[in-house]
C-alpha cells in the first residue's frame, strides 16, 4: 500500500480506536484498541473490568484496580475466541502498550503497533522495538 494511503488508513483506524475507548467505564484513562489484518478488522477492545465484575475501574482513592484489563489484552482475548489469527496483524491503540501488554503483543505475533499517545513508562515500547516489531506514533 502506498505511504499516503497507508497513513490515511492508519489515522482512520486510530480514530476508530478512539471511539472504542469511549465505551470504557474507567474514569482515569479510557483506552481503545483495534486489530487489523489484511485490511480487515479482526478484533477490538477497550480497558475495563473482567466480565461479571462491577464496571467501576477505580478504587475510593481514584487508583485503577489491579484486575482491570488493558484494551490490547481485551482485544487479544476476544481474538482468541475467534478463528482469526493475529500473526502478522497491526494493533492500533490510543495509548502505547505497557510492558505486560507488550509481552502479549509479541507472543500474539503482531508485527506492527500504531499508537496515538505515549504511556508514561516506555519500557513496553522499548521491548517491542527490540523484538523487531514496527512502531508508529501517529497524531490525528
N, C-alpha and C positions, 0 to 999 in steps of 0.2 A: 504494500500500500504506500502511495506517495506520502512524503513527510507532512505536507499541508493537510491532506485528507486525514492522515492518522491523528494529527493534532486536533482537528475538528471532532473526530470520534472520541478521542481521549477527554476532551472538555465536556462532551455530551454525556459520557459515562460518569464522569466526576459529578456533573450536575444531578444525574440520577442518584448517585450515592448520597448527595446532599439531601435530596428529597427523602430517601430511605431513612436517613439519620433522624428525620423529624418524627418517625414512628417510635423512637426510643422514649421511654418514660424517665430516663436519667435526667437529673437537673444540672449536674456539674458539667457534663460533656455528653453530647449526642454525636455518635459516630455511625456512619453508614458505609457498607461495602458491597461491591458488585464484582462478580467473577465472570469474565468473558473468555470464550474460546471459539476460534474460527468465526469471529464476528457474531456470535450468539451469546446472550446472557444465559449462563448455566446455573447461577446461584446468586443469592443476595442475603444480606444480613444487617443487623444493627445491634448496638450494645444493649444489654438488658439482663434481667434475671432469668434463671432456668425456667422451663415450662412447669407450671403448677405453683410457682412461688409468687408472692405479692410483687407487684410491678415496681415497688419503691426500691431504687438503686442505692440510696444514701442512708446512712445511719443518722441519729439525732445530732451528731457533730458536723454533719454535712460531708462526711468522708464516704467514698464509694465502698460498698460492702464487698468483701473478699470474693464472694461467689458470683459476682456479675460477670457475664461472658462478654468478651470484646466482639465487635462487629465482624472481624475477619474470622474469628473462631466460630461464630454462629453461621456465617456463610459456608465455611468448610464443613461443619457438622450437617448442615442442610444438604450440601452436595453429597455427603457420604450416604444419604438416604435415597439417592437417585442412581440412575445407571450411567451418569456422566462421570468423566474423569477430569481432574484439574491439571493433569500433566500437560505442560506447555501453555497453560492459560495465563491471562493477565488479571491481576487483582487491582481494582480501583477502590481507593479508600480515602475518606475525608481527613484522617489523621494517620500519620505514619505508624507502622507497627511497633509495639513494644518487643522486648527481647523474647518473651514467651510466645507471642504470636508469630514472631519471625521464624522460630523453630518449626511451627506448624506449617507455615507457608513453604519453607524449604522442603519439608517432608512430603507435602502435598504435590510437589512437582511444578509449582507455579514458576514461570520463567521471568515474569515482569511485574513490578509493582509501581503503580501510578498513584501518587498521593497529593492531597491538597495542602494540608497543614503539617508542620513538623511537631512530633511529640517531644516533650521536654527531655527525654532520655533517648539519645541517638544510637544506643548500643544495638537496637534491633535493626536499624538501617545499616550499621557497620557490618553486622553479622551477615545480612543478606548480600551486601556488596562483596564481602569476602568469599561468599559462597557462589558468586557468579551470576546472581540474579540482577537483571537490569532494573534500575531505579530511575523514575522520572518524577520530579517535583514540578507540578504544573499549577499555575494560578488561573482561576477563571473569573 
